[in-house]
Amino acid sequence: MSSLLSDKVIEAAGGVVESDASGKELIAVIYRDRHGGEWGLPKGKRKDGEPWQDAALREVEEEIKLKPVIVGIAGATAYLAEGQPKVVLYWQMRFEGEVPPFVANDEAKRLLWLPPEEAIDRLSHAEEANVVRMAYPHVCSRKSATSSRALRIADCMHRFLVPILRRRALKRLASEVGTFRLELKARSSRAQGGKALAAAEKAIDAGDIDTGWRYLQTARRIELVNKNSRELAVEATAIRKEAERKLNEWRKKAVAKALDGTPDLENIYAAAWLRDEHYNNEAYKDGLRRNNAGRLAVFLIIAILLMLWITREGFLQTTANEWSNLANLGAVLVSLATFGLLGAAISAIIKSPKADVSARIPELIYTFRISLLRMLMGPASAILMYFMLQSDFATAILKLNEKGGYTVLIIAFVAGFSERLVLRIAEAVDRKASE
């Protein structure tokens, strides 16, 4: 896909605008009628040579018709917009005083002032929801607060198992957080990343490694504002070199654009965010692959247990001796389905996607529903193959009656490899979506 990317990086800026006119902590969320309608944070494109903060304030004012003040850095997002890399920097903003009635305009059709947890649920894009989540680490969405009993049980199991299974990863994260906490103390009153670091420590206590790393990275980026020009120049050089060696093509281009010439604080922050988000995406895909491997292991164990059961019940002997006798159809179908499932599980384990595939591919193929569909494809193909082999043509050409029923079981096992068709479909969907 990198060959299709434009060299131009779209730069935009916006804000997480807060108002406490009602006595509550509320932020602005707007509705745009583009792309079929979407809820988002106020933002817009930066003009050539325009300072980032000026661009953010201008775009926010154009969309919500208010003049807030900047009180801090909120975060950033990066994604592909019609094949072009797009980077959006967000600032935390505050509007003082009474909020006048909103009048729809060309940029925004509706404006809502919502508590952060409701805004997270309302926003159409997960990237913007994460910006709000990082800006307000003490809140959670209403959806997570009202999760079902099953989800709460799963969360408890996660908290119990992760410290055991991923002890090394948690120790590394805890050491990184601890050392940076010492750095913040050394900065004393200048330290501004304390809230994000406290949220990282809370994530460690919950066994949530990915969230812990995100908050730690946020704390480190926030502390860029306390570095002098020499320290910022060193940071920019380090990010540039790291991007050249480790980042994918479009992020590498975006970082190079941000650090072109003598970069200012905002550009260095954007480059640092792009670097961190690359590692977060890689960690996310690694988690998807790890979960998928666990599911495949479970399916493989189920297939082996079924084989032991049908062997004990004598189904295999029935299948081998009288596979074409419809009176034994139940035993035959169970045996065929078991061998098909075994073939599908082994095929899926062998044909695991490579680590360097696009982000959309893992999202498609690593869901539980897709994994289940892949496993069901094996037994279904094996049973279909059985009825095809029952035909006079197959009996005459292959002479299966002479070779015995074990040949049918081998064919059923091979039929399990048809689960790869699901992968082909997922890849075709990805290519179609990328066009």
C-alpha distance (Angstrom), angle and dihedral (degrees) to the residues before:
residue distance angle dihedral
M1 . . .
S2 3.82 . .
S3 3.81 91.5 .
L4 3.80 89.6 62.2
L5 3.81 94.3 54.1
S6 3.77 120.7 109.9
D7 3.80 116.8 -125.7
K8 3.79 88.8 -130.1
V9 3.79 116.4 93.1
I10 3.81 114.5 -152.2
E11 3.80 109.8 -133.8
A12 3.79 122.0 -159.3
A13 3.79 137.8 166.2
G14 3.77 136.2 -159.2
G15 3.76 145.5 151.3
V16 3.76 148.1 -112.0
V17 3.81 94.3 -135.7
E18 3.81 116.4 -158.7
S19 3.79 129.0 -164.7
D20 3.79 129.4 179.6
A21 3.80 96.6 -175.2
S22 3.81 89.9 123.3
G23 3.79 92.8 47.6
K24 3.81 90.6 -104.4
E25 3.79 133.0 97.7
L26 3.83 103.2 -102.3
I27 3.82 132.8 166.1
A28 3.80 131.7 -159.5
V29 3.82 119.6 -105.3
I30 3.81 119.8 177.5
Y31 3.79 134.3 -160.4
R32 3.82 119.9 -134.7
D33 3.80 122.9 -170.1
R34 3.83 93.9 -142.3
H35 3.83 123.1 110.0
G36 3.80 91.1 19.1
G37 3.80 92.8 -50.8
E38 3.82 128.8 -50.7
W39 3.79 141.1 -172.8
G40 3.77 116.0 -132.3
L41 3.78 149.2 146.3
P42 3.82 117.3 -83.5
K43 3.81 109.8 -92.1
G44 3.80 143.6 133.9
K45 3.79 145.3 176.3
R46 3.77 121.3 -60.8
K47 3.81 116.9 -125.1
D48 3.81 119.8 -124.8
G49 3.79 109.5 -81.1
E50 3.82 93.2 2.2
P51 3.82 114.9 137.9
W52 3.80 111.5 -108.8
Q53 3.80 95.2 -123.1
D54 3.81 92.2 48.6
A55 3.81 89.4 51.0
A56 3.81 91.5 50.6
L57 3.81 93.4 49.3
R58 3.82 92.7 45.2
E59 3.80 94.4 49.9
V60 3.80 93.6 45.3
E61 3.80 91.1 50.7
E62 3.82 91.4 48.8
E63 3.80 92.4 52.8
I64 3.81 105.1 38.2
K65 3.87 98.7 22.4
L66 3.82 93.1 -129.3
K67 3.81 133.0 113.2
P68 3.82 109.2 -134.9
V69 3.80 126.1 174.2
I70 3.80 125.9 -122.6
V71 3.80 114.6 -111.6
G72 3.82 101.6 168.6
I73 3.80 148.8 -30.7
A74 3.81 115.5 -68.7
G75 3.80 104.1 -176.2
A76 3.77 143.7 -92.3
T77 3.78 143.3 -102.1
A78 3.81 131.6 -151.2
Y79 3.79 128.6 -169.4
L80 3.80 143.3 137.2
A81 3.81 115.9 -85.8
E82 3.82 108.9 -166.1
G83 3.80 90.9 -30.6
Q84 3.81 95.6 -45.1
P85 3.82 123.1 108.7
K86 3.80 110.7 -115.9
V87 3.81 125.3 -166.0
V88 3.81 121.9 -168.8
L89 3.81 123.0 -170.4
Y90 3.81 118.2 -160.0
W91 3.79 128.2 -159.0
Q92 3.77 128.0 -160.7
M93 3.79 106.7 -115.9
R94 3.79 134.7 -176.4
F95 3.79 130.1 -153.8
E96 3.79 115.8 -156.9
G97 3.78 123.5 -153.8
E98 3.77 135.9 19.7
V99 3.80 116.5 -23.2
P100 3.84 111.2 -126.4
P101 3.83 120.2 -138.3
F102 3.78 112.1 -77.9
V103 3.81 119.9 -115.1
A104 3.82 117.5 -157.0
N105 3.80 115.0 -116.7
D106 3.80 140.0 175.5
E107 3.81 91.5 -82.1
A108 3.82 102.3 42.6
K109 3.80 129.8 23.2
R110 3.82 98.0 -172.9
L111 3.80 137.1 18.5
L112 3.79 125.1 -159.6
W113 3.82 128.4 -176.0
L114 3.79 105.8 -147.1
P115 3.81 137.7 170.6
P116 3.82 109.6 -101.7
E117 3.82 93.1 -107.0
E118 3.82 91.3 54.1
A119 3.80 91.9 44.0
I120 3.82 90.3 54.5
D121 3.81 89.5 56.2
R122 3.81 93.8 43.0
L123 3.84 99.2 50.8
S124 3.80 113.2 99.4
H125 3.81 96.9 -145.4
A126 3.79 124.0 60.6
E127 3.83 91.4 -145.8
E128 3.82 92.3 62.6
A129 3.81 91.1 42.9
N130 3.81 87.8 56.1
V131 3.82 90.2 52.3
V132 3.81 89.8 56.2
R133 3.80 91.0 43.1
M134 3.80 91.0 53.6
A135 3.81 92.2 45.5
Y136 3.83 90.6 52.0
P137 3.82 105.0 33.1
H138 3.81 91.7 164.4
V139 3.81 93.8 66.7
C140 3.79 133.3 68.6
S141 3.78 130.4 -162.6
R142 3.79 121.5 -90.8
K143 3.80 88.9 -118.6
S144 3.78 92.5 60.2
A145 3.80 91.4 42.7
T146 3.80 91.3 55.3
S147 3.78 97.4 41.3
S148 3.76 119.0 149.6
R149 3.80 124.6 -99.6
A150 3.81 89.6 -105.1
L151 3.80 90.9 56.2
R152 3.80 91.6 47.5
I153 3.82 89.9 51.1
A154 3.82 89.5 49.1
D155 3.80 89.5 49.9
C156 3.80 91.1 51.9
M157 3.81 90.7 49.9
H158 3.80 89.2 48.8
R159 3.81 91.2 52.8
F160 3.79 90.3 49.3
L161 3.81 99.8 43.5
V162 3.82 102.8 38.3
P163 3.83 95.6 63.6
I164 3.82 87.8 52.0
L165 3.80 100.2 42.0
R166 3.81 97.8 36.1
R167 3.79 101.0 32.1
R168 3.82 93.5 134.9
A169 3.83 92.8 52.3
L170 3.81 91.7 48.2
K171 3.81 91.6 48.9
R172 3.80 90.9 52.0
L173 3.80 92.1 49.0
A174 3.82 91.9 46.7
S175 3.81 91.1 51.0
E176 3.83 91.6 50.2
V177 3.81 91.4 49.4
G178 3.80 91.8 46.3
T179 3.79 94.4 51.3
F180 3.80 92.4 47.2
R181 3.81 89.8 48.8
L182 3.81 87.1 59.0
E183 3.81 89.8 50.6
L184 3.81 90.4 52.4
K185 3.80 90.9 51.0
A186 3.79 89.0 51.4
R187 3.81 88.9 56.0
S188 3.84 88.0 51.6
S189 3.82 110.8 179.0
R190 3.81 93.2 9.5
A191 3.80 93.0 63.4
Q192 3.82 112.6 112.0
G193 3.80 103.1 164.0
G194 3.81 95.6 74.5
K195 3.81 96.5 108.2
A196 3.80 93.4 50.9
L197 3.80 90.7 46.4
A198 3.81 91.4 50.0
A199 3.81 87.9 52.3
A200 3.82 89.0 51.5
E201 3.81 90.5 53.0
K202 3.80 89.5 49.4
A203 3.82 89.7 52.2
I204 3.81 89.5 52.0
D205 3.81 90.1 53.9
A206 3.82 88.0 52.2
G207 3.81 92.3 48.6
D208 3.83 91.0 -118.1
I209 3.80 102.8 143.6
D210 3.80 99.0 174.3
T211 3.81 94.3 50.6
G212 3.80 90.4 45.7
W213 3.80 91.5 55.7
R214 3.80 91.6 47.5
Y215 3.80 93.0 54.1
L216 3.80 91.8 44.7
Q217 3.80 90.5 52.5
T218 3.80 89.4 47.8
A219 3.81 91.2 52.3
R220 3.79 90.8 50.8
R221 3.80 92.5 49.8
I222 3.79 92.2 47.7
E223 3.80 89.3 54.4
L224 3.80 90.1 59.8
V225 3.82 87.0 85.2
N226 3.82 89.3 66.4
K227 3.80 95.6 53.6
N228 3.78 122.2 100.2
S229 3.80 124.1 -126.1
R230 3.80 93.7 -92.1
E231 3.82 92.4 51.0
L232 3.80 90.8 47.3
A233 3.81 91.1 51.4
V234 3.80 90.1 52.5
E235 3.83 90.0 47.8
A236 3.81 91.2 50.6
T237 3.82 92.0 50.7
A238 3.81 91.9 48.8
I239 3.81 92.6 49.5
R240 3.81 91.8 47.5
K241 3.81 92.9 51.9
E242 3.80 92.4 44.8
A243 3.80 91.6 50.1
E244 3.81 92.1 51.8
R245 3.81 91.5 54.3
K246 3.80 105.0 35.1
L247 3.81 115.2 18.0
N248 3.79 127.1 89.1
E249 3.79 119.8 -106.0
W250 3.79 102.6 -93.7
R251 3.81 94.0 44.2
K252 3.81 88.8 47.0
K253 3.82 88.8 55.3
A254 3.80 92.0 46.8
V255 3.82 92.5 50.3
A256 3.82 91.5 47.4
K257 3.82 89.6 51.2
A258 3.80 92.5 48.8
L259 3.81 93.6 48.7
D260 3.81 96.2 42.1
G261 3.79 112.8 132.5
T262 3.81 114.9 -16.2
P263 3.82 103.3 -17.3
D264 3.80 121.8 -148.3
L265 3.80 126.3 -138.8
E266 3.82 94.4 -87.7
N267 3.80 93.0 52.6
I268 3.79 92.1 47.3
Y269 3.80 89.1 49.7
A270 3.82 90.3 51.2
A271 3.81 91.4 49.1
A272 3.81 91.3 48.7
W273 3.79 90.4 50.1
L274 3.81 91.9 50.5
R275 3.81 90.0 51.5
D276 3.80 93.0 47.9
E277 3.79 93.2 45.9
H278 3.80 90.1 53.7
Y279 3.80 89.9 57.6
N280 3.80 91.4 44.3
N281 3.81 90.8 52.9
E282 3.80 91.2 48.6
A283 3.81 90.2 49.8
Y284 3.80 89.9 48.5
K285 3.81 92.4 51.7
D286 3.80 89.8 46.0
G287 3.81 89.0 53.9
L288 3.80 90.4 50.1
R289 3.79 90.8 50.9
R290 3.81 91.3 47.4
N291 3.80 92.4 50.8
N292 3.80 90.7 46.5
A293 3.81 91.0 51.1
G294 3.79 89.3 52.4
R295 3.80 91.9 51.6
L296 3.80 92.1 48.5
A297 3.81 89.7 50.5
V298 3.81 89.1 53.6
F299 3.82 91.7 50.3
L300 3.81 90.3 48.4
I301 3.81 91.2 51.4
I302 3.83 90.1 48.6
A303 3.82 90.2 51.8
I304 3.82 91.5 49.8
L305 3.81 92.2 47.9
L306 3.80 90.1 49.3
M307 3.79 90.0 51.2
L308 3.79 90.4 52.6
W309 3.80 90.0 48.9
I310 3.82 96.6 48.7
T311 3.81 89.0 46.5
R312 3.80 90.9 54.0
E313 3.81 90.9 46.6
G314 3.80 91.6 51.3
F315 3.81 94.0 -118.7
L316 3.80 92.8 132.4
Q317 3.79 92.0 55.6
T318 3.78 90.5 48.6
T319 3.78 91.2 49.5
A320 3.80 93.0 47.8
N321 3.82 95.5 49.1
E322 3.79 104.2 32.9
W323 3.80 106.5 16.6
S324 3.82 93.1 142.0
N325 3.80 94.7 49.8
L326 3.81 108.2 104.8
A327 3.80 89.9 -154.8
N328 3.78 87.0 72.5
L329 3.80 93.7 44.6
G330 3.82 94.9 123.2
A331 3.81 94.5 54.4
V332 3.80 91.1 43.6
L333 3.81 94.6 50.8
V334 3.82 93.2 47.1
S335 3.80 90.3 50.3
L336 3.80 92.8 47.0
A337 3.80 92.8 47.4
T338 3.81 90.7 50.0
F339 3.80 92.9 51.8
G340 3.80 90.0 44.6
L341 3.81 90.6 52.2
L342 3.80 90.7 48.0
G343 3.80 90.7 50.9
A344 3.81 91.8 47.5
A345 3.83 92.8 49.8
I346 3.80 93.4 48.8
S347 3.81 91.3 44.6
A348 3.80 92.1 50.8
I349 3.81 92.0 49.1
I350 3.81 92.2 49.5
K351 3.80 93.7 43.3
S352 3.80 98.8 50.3
P353 3.83 111.6 152.6
K354 3.78 117.3 -102.3
A355 3.77 120.3 -100.8
D356 3.81 93.2 -116.6
V357 3.81 98.5 59.4
S358 3.79 118.9 122.0
A359 3.79 119.2 -81.9
R360 3.80 92.4 -111.2
I361 3.82 94.0 59.7
P362 3.84 95.9 62.0
E363 3.81 89.7 45.1
L364 3.80 88.8 56.6
I365 3.78 102.2 41.7
Y366 3.80 103.6 32.7
T367 3.79 97.8 62.1
F368 3.80 116.7 110.8
R369 3.80 91.4 -118.3
I370 3.80 92.8 55.5
S371 3.81 91.1 46.2
L372 3.80 89.8 51.1
L373 3.82 91.2 47.5
R374 3.80 90.5 52.0
M375 3.80 91.1 51.8
L376 3.81 93.1 47.0
M377 3.80 90.3 50.7
G378 3.83 90.2 67.3
P379 3.83 98.7 55.3
A380 3.82 91.2 39.8
S381 3.81 92.0 52.6
A382 3.81 91.6 45.7
I383 3.82 92.6 52.6
L384 3.81 91.2 44.9
M385 3.78 89.2 51.2
Y386 3.82 89.7 51.4
F387 3.80 92.9 57.9
M388 3.81 90.7 45.1
L389 3.80 89.1 53.4
Q390 3.80 90.0 50.7
S391 3.79 88.8 68.2
D392 3.79 120.0 105.2
F393 3.80 89.9 -120.3
A394 3.82 93.3 57.9
T395 3.81 91.8 44.5
A396 3.80 92.2 50.4
I397 3.80 98.0 43.2
L398 3.82 100.8 36.9
K399 3.83 95.5 30.7
L400 3.79 90.2 -144.1
N401 3.78 92.8 169.2
E402 3.79 88.5 65.0
K403 3.80 95.1 45.9
G404 3.80 97.2 48.6
G405 3.78 135.7 -128.0
Y406 3.80 96.0 -70.3
T407 3.80 87.1 74.9
V408 3.80 87.9 60.4
L409 3.82 90.5 52.3
I410 3.80 90.7 51.6
I411 3.81 89.3 50.1
A412 3.81 88.6 49.1
F413 3.82 90.2 53.1
V414 3.81 91.1 50.7
A415 3.81 89.7 47.2
G416 3.80 87.4 60.8
F417 3.79 88.5 70.5
S418 3.80 88.0 70.4
E419 3.83 85.9 87.1
R420 3.81 85.1 88.3
L421 3.79 87.4 76.8
V422 3.81 86.8 74.8
L423 3.81 89.6 57.9
R424 3.79 90.4 49.5
I425 3.80 90.0 52.7
A426 3.83 91.3 49.3
E427 3.80 91.0 50.9
A428 3.81 90.8 48.4
V429 3.81 90.1 51.7
D430 3.81 89.6 50.5
R431 3.81 92.5 50.9
K432 3.80 91.3 47.3
A433 3.80 91.9 50.2
S434 3.81 90.6 49.5
E435 3.82 94.6 54.2
